[in-house]
């Protein structure tokens, strides 16, 4: 539902994960946030995707495959240019840790 609200397609989210312009640590534990700019003539926007790398269990040890899977948590548009490497406030980190 959120992707429809922001006008994002599944392929656009995959492209952001494959070719990000910027990568940062996500606010949730063990997550990654990736960004691509969404330039238009009228205004500058950024499209962000937060995802987590999850290990898959395989029974066949002979197969030499990558056992990681990408779990997409959320995607959103940010109006304007976000600050790079903006540190997460301590209060927010404590609040998230209390929820877990």
Phi, psi and omega in degrees: 000318180297322182297323178292322180297317181273357180072037182250140177259165178298320180293326178294320179296318178298321180294323178296319180291321182286321185230068182283149174277327179214142179235135177222164177289136180285164181284330176278154181298140177058039177237161180232140176245129180240147185225145168226140177287146176244082184287140169218166183290331185273317183210156179265133177223159174236143176251123182248146175226130175252130181217169181227139176270122184242135178279136177264146175268130176237143181273334183268110182280347180283334179286128178257081181239163176284119185266026177250145180233145180264125177249111182280127182265311180202164176215142182204163174258136178250121180283125181093197181252124180279149179291140181281140177052044179286118183291148179279129179299146182301322181299320181291320178297317179295321180295319178293320179294327177291328179289331181276000000 
